[in-house]
Amino acid sequence: MTTSYSVIVIGAGESGIAVGCMLKTKVGTDDFRIFDRQSGVGGAWYANRYPGVACDIPAIFYSYSFAPNYEWTTLFPPGQEIQQYLDGVCDKFDIRSNIQLDTEVSSARWIDEDAEWEVKVTNLSLQNRTPEGVTLRCKVLVTCAGELVEPNLWPQHIPGIESFQGQVFHTAKWNDDVSLTGKDVTVIGTGCTAAQLVPALASPEIAAKSITQLMRRSPWVMARPEKPPPRLMEIVSTLLRTMPGLGLFLRLCLFLYAESTWLNVGMGWFGRKRRQWFEKKLLIHLRKTVPPKYHNMLTPRFGVGCRRIIVDGGWLESLSLPNVELTNRPLVSIEPQGVVLGPHPKEQHLEHNDEKRNSGLIRMPADIIILANGFETSTYLHRLKVQGRDGAFLHDVWKVNGGPGAYLSTAVYGFPNFFMVLGPNSVSGHSSAILASENVAGYALNFIKLVLNGQARTVEVHVEAEQSYTADVQRRSLDKVWQTCHNGYIQNRGWNSSICPFNQIHFAWMCRYPNWQHWNIAYTGIGTQENNKRLPTRHQMAWMIASSLAMLGLLLAYSGRFH
């Protein structure tokens, strides 16, 4: 007999945990199962254990509104502390028994006559391995797989990796068995991860012999606030616990500050002026911090906001250390005991033959090569095969449409009772990912609740609504700074499958007040009677408009005060 659940959730990261908590508290159901292929909860925070991993926005804002934490040890806590927080939320909301770890969901198929999803899962644990898989059923399928799942692989155009005698691994697949002390380490990448890793490798705790960091494009870097004294953190924690509303007010201030940076991404006159002002401040910090030899090399050639800004916790300062070397020489090949680097980019156009080109090569010793080159962010639900109505596969639908997309980042026509949390165009380059998770999860629950309460058999977005929304996403992306440089947001064909082109006030508004006319809901008799109750009254509409105008006024008032 096939085991059935009301809801199956894929992923036990921050989004999956949010969905589980909301199913318990807002829907009142315990009939759900959360599957995750890792051995612990936390998603990216469980997988990423590299030295120096930390939250790069204030943690009080990087936490659930329904599970605030006022016991953070610092403003930007280490990754282990974030993972422990998420672990604690599972216990607080009693969803631990609903989570099954070491289990991968490989496929899902919609059974139209039964209005259910048929889901195939595989247990990956050594004790209970099921290579053939187990088939389950559910009324509603929610995927919370997220973007930071599949690490970028070794660059295929770089030869010689098979001859390397040392260790090679990605930061997301950290090898705890490898000692870095006294070793020559090469780090590939200069994104947020690399900026956290390099200072940690140079610290006395690890004490690598040498660190060579390879950079293709210089990032924008902003200074992180100084770490407050532990005593001050204790006082702040006490105040937050004992003064009702103070934590909410602080979250609001941080939210408004984050939203003010959204004003930098537009391509109009105001956006350009904001970027110029902000870039000037960042360059002043850069030139005060790094040695003069890096001033030109680390000056970005694109507008701030086009790629994710690094919140610097010590990277720029580490570039002054004698055992740390940053270079923009390209990686040419790998040798048994090191890496071969080509000439500086400014010299490449002078070299027209192999003899001159080879004369510009240098060799750097390497015992360990660490890939800090990010994740594959342009492909969603990487290994998951989702088959909707009429046998259509989700990846094929996206290919025909031009790229991954979804109505409000969560729903796709032809896939009833199916929702994504942190799906296409849900992440924000300027705000909290947990905030986006909560908004989308809360939105999806409006429709999930109808199915679980017996008010609807199926819920599905109208094709016209989805097409209009995804077209609007792509149109709004054209006048943003993201289109002006190479980044992980925009695919080669110009399709934005990753970043949300709306500010978070706008996105939260759309999630808070669903447009029910955009949905095809197969109501039952009970659901038909309840349908009219969801229409907002005149007083509710007035409150919605007034609250939006108030939030807009606060945003404009605070937009320039926190830089």
N, C-alpha and C positions, 0 to 999 in steps of 0.2 A: 504494500500500500504506500502510495506517495505521500510524503510529509508536506503539509501545507501551512503557510503562515499568512496572516493578513497583509503584512508588509515585509519585504526583504530589502535590506539596505546594504549597499556595496561600499565598503570602506569605513574604518574605525578611526579616521582622523578627526580634525576639528569639526568638519561638516557632518560626518556620520554620527558623531557624538551629539551634536546639536539636534539632529533629526530624532535620535533615540530619546533624548530628554524631552523633546516637545511631544513625541508620541505618548509618552507616559503622562506628562502634566497637562497638555492641552486637549488631547484626544481621549486619554484615559484608557489606553490599551496596552497590554503586555504581550500581545500576540504579534511580535515582530522579531526578526533575526538580523543581526549585523555581522557581515562576513569581512574578514581582512586577511590578506595573505601573509602579513607580518606576524611576529610572535608577541607583539605588544600593541597597545593602543597609542594613538598620537599621530599616525600618518607620517608626514614629513619630519615631524619632531622626534619620532621614534627612529626613523631611518637615518637621519643626519646626526652623526655622533662625532664629527670631526673636531679636533681641538679648536677652541675659540667660537664654536657655534653659539649664537645668541639671537635674541629678538632685536630687531632694529627699529622698533617703534615702542613708545612707553607701554609697559605691560598692562597697566590699568585700562588701557584702550584695547589691548590685544587679549581680551578675555570676554566671556559671555556676559551679556547684560543680566541674564537670569542667574548667573553664578559668579558674582563679583568676588575678586580676591584682593584683600588689602594686606596681605602678608608677604608681598614680593620683597626679596632681599635687596633689590636695586631697581632703578628705572628700566634698565635693559637687561633682564635676567638671562642667564645661560639657557641653552636649549634643553638641558636636563630638567631645569626648573619648570619650563613651559610644559614639557612632557609629563612631569609629576602633577602639575595642575590639571591637565586633561585627564590623567588617570584618576585623580581625586574626584573630578566631576562625575565620572562613571559610577563611583561608589556613592556619592552624595545623592544621585538621582536613581540609584539602584537599577542600573542597566547592565551591570557586569554580567549577569546571567544571560542576557540577550545577545552577548557578543561571542562569536566563534572565531578564534584566531587560527593562524596557519592554514587558512582555507581560501582558495582562489575561486572566484566566479568566472567561468570561462565563456558561457553563452547564456542567452535568454531569448525565448521565443514566445510570441503572443499567440494564445489559443483563443480565437475569436468566439467560437461557439460557447466556450466556458467563461469568457471574460476574465481570463487568468493568464499569468505569465508562468511559463515552464523554464526553470532556471537550473543549470547544471553547475555543480560545485565540485571541487577536488580538494581533498584534505592533503596538505603538504607535510604534515608532521611525520617524523620517522616512525612513531609508534602506531599511528592510525592512517598511514598513507593509503589513498584510494586513487590509483592512477587512472582507473576507468571512469571515475566521477560518480556523483550521486545526483539524481534528478529531484527537484523540489517544485512546489507550486506556490504562487502568491497572487493576491488580488492587485497589489500595487508594488511596483519596483522603483526603488530610488537609488541612483548611483551617486556616490560622493567620492569618486576616485580622485578628483582634483587634477591639477596640472603637474605638480612636482612629483611625478611617478617614475618615468623612464629617463634615466641619466643619458646625456649625450655620449655616444660611443667614441672610441678612438678615431681621430681624423684619418680616413682611409687613404688620403693622398700623401701621408707621411710614412715612408718606408722604413723598415728595419726594426720594427717593434718586436718581431719574433726573435731577434738576436739579442735583445736586451737581457742582461744577466741579473738585474735587480728586480724590484717589485713595482708593479703598475696598478693603480686602483683609483676609483672615482671617490670624491668626498662623500657621496651618498651610499657608497659601499665600503665604508671605512674598515680597514684591516687592523684590528686591535692587537694582533699578534706581531706586528712589525714595529720594531723600535726605531725611532727617528733620531735618537740622541747620537751626536757625533757623525751624522750621515750627510752626504751631499744630496740635497733635495731639489728637484725641479717642479715648480708649480705652473700648470698651464691654465691661464685665465686671470682676469682682473675684475670680476664681478663682485657681488656682495659676499659670496662665499669665500673667494680668495682673499678679500680684504679682511675677513675675520681669521682666516687660517694662517696667513703669513706672520702676523705678530705673535701668534701662539707658537709657531714653529721656532721663532727666534727667542722666545722667552726662556728664562733659566730653567723652568720646569721641563722643557723638552730639549733645548740647547742643540739644535741641528748645527752641523759644522758649517754648511753654507746653504743658502736658499737663493735659487735663480728663478725669478718670476717672469714668465713670458706674456707679453701684452700685445694684442692686436689693435685694440682701440682704447684710448684713454677715457675713463669714466668721469662723470661729475661727482665730486666728493664734498659732503657737508660735515662740519664738525658735530660730533655728538656732545651733548651737555656733560659737564664733568660729573663723575660718579659722586653722589652725595655721601656724606659720612654715615656709617651704620646707625649712629645715635639719631641722626635726623630722620632716617627711614623708619626707625621705631616710633618716633613722635608722630610722623605722618600717618603711619599705620594705625596708631591709637586714635588719632583724630578721625580717620575715615571710618573706623569701627563705631565710634561713639557719637558722631554727629550725623544724624540722618540727612540724607540728601547731598552731603559733601562729595561723596564718591561720584554720584550722578552728575553733579555740577562740574567736577574735574574732567569726567569723560566728555561732557559737552564742550568744554574748553579745548580739549585735545582734538575732538572731532572738528570744531570750527577752524582750528589751526591747520589740520590736514586738508580741509576743504578750501582754505585760502590758497594752498599750493596748486589746486586745480586751475586757478585763474592763469597759471603759467603756460598751459598746454595749447591755448588757442593760437591761431595763425593771424588773427587780426591785429590792429594797431595796439590795443591794450595788452594782449598776450605777449607781443614782441617786446614792449616796453618793460613788462614785468620780468620777462626772461633776462633782458639785458641788465636790469638792476640786480637780479638774483645771481646771475653769472658773475658779475663784478665782485660781489661779496664772496662767492665761492673761490674765485681766483686769488683774492687777497689772502684767504685762509691757506690755500695751496702753497703760495709762494712764501708765506711765513713759516711753513712747516717742513717742506722737503728741501734737499740740497739743490743748489742752482742748476746742476746738470740735468735735473728732471723737470725744470720749469716748462720748457717747450714741449718735451715729450708728454707730459701729463696735462697739457692744455687741450681739452676736447675740441673736436672739429665739428661738433653738432650742438644743437640747442639743448639747454637743460630741460629734462623731462622726456626727451626722445627715448632714452633708456632709463632704467631704474637708477635712482640716485643712491650712491653709497653713503650710509650713515657711518662715519669713520670712528671706530673705537680704538685706533692706534696704528692703522696701516701706514698712513703718511709718515708718522714719526718713526716707524720701523725701517723706513727706507734710508734713514741716516746711519743705521747700524753697519758695521764693517762686513758682516757676513750675509747681508741681504743685497741682492742686485736685481734691479728691475730693468728689463730690456724690451725694446720693440722689434728686435731682430726676429725674423720669421723662423719657425722651426722647420728645418729642411729634412732631417732624417735622424734615425736613432742608431747608435752604435752599442756594442756590448756593455760598455762602461760609461756611457754618457750620451749627450745630445749634440747635434750639429746645428748651428744657427747660421742663417744667411746674413747678407749685408743689411745695414740699416735701410729702411724704406727710401730715404732720400738719396741713397747711393745706387739703388737698383737700376735706375734708368740710364746710368753711365756705363753699365756693363753689358756689352753686346755679344760677347763670346764666352765660351765655357771657361777658358783660361782665366780671364779677368773675374768672372763670376766666382770661380772656385777660390781665387785669392782673397775674396772677402769673407770666406767661411771661418767660423771660430768653433772650437769644441769646448764644451763645458762638462766637467765630471758630474755623474749622477748615479747615486745608489738607489734612489727611489724617485719615481715620476708620479705626481698626483694630478689627476684631472679635476680641475675646478671650473669646468666649461659648461655648467648648467644642465638643463633638462630639455627634453623634446616637448616643447610647449604648443606646437602647432597642431598636434594630433591628440584628439580626445579618446578616451576609452580604448587605449592602445590595443590590448589583447582581448578585449571583450567583444564578442559578436552578439549584437542586438538585432533581432529579426522581428519586425513589426507586422502590421496587417498586410495581407497579400504577399507575404514572404520577403518583403523589402528589408534589406540590411541597412542599418543606420549609416555606416561608413559610405555605402554606395549612394545613399540619398544625399549625404553631404558633398560627395564628389560631384554629383550632378548639379547641385545648387551653387557650387563654386567654392565651398569650404564649410567648415563646421559652423553651425549657428543654431539658435533656439529662441523661441519666444520667451522673453524675460530671462534668458540663459537657462531655462529649465525644461521647456516642453517643445516637442516636435510633432507635427501633424503626421498621422499614420502610425503613431506609437501611443495607444491609449494607456491610461493609468501608469504612465512612465514619466519620471521626473529626474532631473539632474540638479545637484546642488554644487555650486562652483563649476558650472558648465561653461560653454563658450561665452565669451564677453562678460564674464562676471567679476574677474579680478580687477583690482584697482592698483594703479601704480603709485597712489598717494595716500591711501587710507588702510584701514584694518581689514584683513581677509576674513576675520571672524565676524565682523560687522556684515560683510556681504553674505557670508554663510547664513547668519541669522535671518537676514532679510529674505533671502530666497527660500530657506526652509519654512519660514512662517507663511510665505506666499503659497508654497506648494501644499501646506497643511490645510488651507482652505478647501482644496479639492480632494485631497486624500481623505479628509474627514467625511465628506459626502459618501464616498465608497464604503468606508469602514462602518459608518452609522446606518448603512442600508438605504440611504436617500438617493443614491445613484449607482447604476451598474457600471458605467464607464464615464470617464472624463477625458476630453481630448481638445486641444487647441484647434481653432478653425485654420484652414490652410491660408486664407487671406490675411488673417491676423498675424500669423507667423511670417509670411512673406513680407508684409508691410513693416513689421518690427525689424527683421534682419536687414531689409533694405535701408531702413532708417539708421541702423547701427553702422552700416558701411558708408552711408552718405555723411554721417556726422564724423566719421573717422578721417575723412578726407581733409578737413580743415584743422587737424591737430598736428602737433609737432612730431608725433610718432611717425608720420609719413616721410620725414626728412632724413632718416638715417636707418642703417641696418640694425634691427633689434629682434627680440623674441616675440614681439606683439604682432607684427605684420608678416604674412607669408610672402613668398617671392612674387606672386601674382598681384600683390597689393591687398589681399583679403585679410581683414582683421578678424582673427578667430579667438583672440585672447582677452584684450583689455576692454573694459567698459567705457564707451564714449560719453557717458553721462556722469555728472557729478553725483555724489552719493546721496544728497538731499533728493534729487530727482528720482534716482533709482529706488530709494527707500519709499518715496511717495507711491511709485507704481506698484511696489510690493505690498504696501500697507492697504491700498484700496484697489482690489482687483476689478478689472473690466469684465464682468460676467458675460457680456455679449460676445466676447472674443472666444468663448468656449462652447463646444458642443457637448452637452451633458445629457446622458441618457438617464433621466430621472425615473425613479420608481414612484409608486403612488404616494409614499411618505415624502419623497423629495419634492414632488410637484407642489404639495401644500406648503412646504418650507421655503420654496424659492422666493416668493414675494418678500419674505422677511429680510432678505439680504440687500434690498434696495435702500440706499441712504436717504434719510429724511432731509427736509430743507435745513433744519438746525444742524444736522451732521455735516451737510455740504458747506454751510457757513463756517463751521468750526474748522473744517479741512482747509478752506481757502485762507482763513485768518491765521491758522498755525503755519501754513506754508509761507505767507508773507512775512510773518515774524521771524521764521528761520532764515529767510533770504536777507532780511534786514540785519540780523546778527552776523551772518556770513560776511556781508559787505563791511560792517562795522569793524570786524576783527581781522579782515583779510590781510592787512599790512602790519599788524602789531606784534607778531610773534616771530618774525624772521630775525 
